Amino acid sequence: MFIELSKVNILNYLNKINNSQKPLWGNMSSQRMIEHLSDIVVISRSLNYKYPLQINPEKIELAQGFIYSDKSLPKNFKVSFASDEKRIRNKNISQAIIEFESEWDQYLKFFKSNPNVKTVHPYFGKLDFELWNRLHAKHFTHHFIQFDLL
């Protein structure tokens, strides 16, 4: 139901995107979406977390259950730390993909060196590598569908 979470597979999808591609929903540009994926990968490997928890701690177990479910992320899901209007930081899509690839490599290296660490997601609380991978697969699938890549 969700994409295979391998670097080669992810890059195959990202390399299909062009600058003129419009989303099926939402206002995010194709380049902004790629940068957004980089942003969440950075959050997933960050020990110096800067975003406040956006969920009642009593609901974290239920929220993490959603990660394990086969349910997709809803269209137009808004999160305070990922604005559609956030400024583009790369010169073009190719550079955004290179940035993503670098962040993904650092993510894998981080968890290889720290296999038992948990890092904080604003809506799902502390996640280990397995939960992050499940969330990334669900999240990336959501955006690849949004840009008609799946």
N, C-alpha and C positions, 0 to 999 in steps of 0.2 A: 504494500500500500504506500509506503514511503520509500524515498530513493535509497539506494545502497550508498553508504557513507564512506566512500573512498575518494581520495584526492583526484584520481583520474576521472572518476565518474562525475564529481562535482565540476571539475574544469571542463569536461565535455559539455555540460549544460551551460556554464558561464560563457564559453566560447561561441555559443549560438546567438548570443545577445548582440543587438546593434543599438546605436544611439537613438534611432528613430522609433524603436519599439515602444509601444504604449501598453500600459498595464490593462488587464481586463477589469480591474477594480482599483480604487485608490488613486493617489496623485504622485506616487513615487516614480521618479525617472528610472530608466534601466540602470544607469550608472549609480544613482543613489542607492538602488536596491543592492548592488554588489558591495558598495561601501557599507551598507547596513549589515550585510552578512559578515563582513570583516569586523565591524564593531562588536557584534555579539560573540564572535570567536575571541576577541580580545577580552571581553567581560568574562568569558568562560575560563580563561587562564589567569585571571587577575586575583592576586592575593590582597592587593591594595584596592579593595572595592570602593567605588565612589558614589554609587547610586543607592538611595535608601530602599529598604525593603518595602514593597508596595502592597503586601498582603498581610492580613492578620496572621500571626504565627500559628494560631489554632487551626488555620485552614491550609497550611503547607502540605500536610499529608494528603489531603484531598487533591490539591493542585498537582502534587507529584504523581498521584494516581492517574491524572490526565495524561501525563507524559508516557506512562506505560500502556495507555489505551490505544485503540485503533482510530480514535476520533481525530479529525483534522483541525488545524487552527481555523477559526472563523474568518471569513472575508472581512476586511476593514477593521481588524483587531488593532486597537490603538494602545500604545505604551508610551509612557512619559519620557522614556530615555531614547526613543527612536522616532524623531519627527520626520515626516515626509519632506518638510521644508529645510531640513538641515543642509548647510552649505556643502557643495561638492568640493572634495579636497584633492582629487587627482585630475590630471590634465585631460584624460580620456578613459574610455572603458578598458582599453588594453592595460593601462597603468593600474586601474582599479582591480583588475583580475590579478595582476602581478602582486599587488598589495595583499589581496585575499590569499593567494598561494603562500606568501611569506607568513602571514598570520596563522594559516592552517598548519604549516610546518612547525611553527613555534608552539601552537596548541598541542600537537602530538608529542613534541619534545618535552614540554612542560609536564604532561601527565605520565610520560614514560619515566621521567626523573622523580615524579611525585605521585606514585600510583594510588596512594591512600588519601590524598588531599581532596577536600570538598571546597568548591568556590560558590559564591552567592549569585543567584539570578534574582532580579528584582521581584518577580512574580511567583517563583517556584522555590525560593530558599536555597539552602545548601545542596549542591549537586556534586556527585562524584563523576568520574569519567564515563561510566556506563550511562548514567542519566543524561549527562551533557550530550553524548552521542545520540541517544534516542531523541532528545529535544532538537538537536541540530538537524537530524534527518527529517523530522516533522516540520521544522521551520523552513528549511531549504526547499522541501517539497512544496510548501505553501507558496513561496515566492516563485518557484519555477512554474507552478500552475498559473500564478498571477500574471506572468509574462509569457504564457502560452508556450512554454518549453516542454511541457509534459502532456 
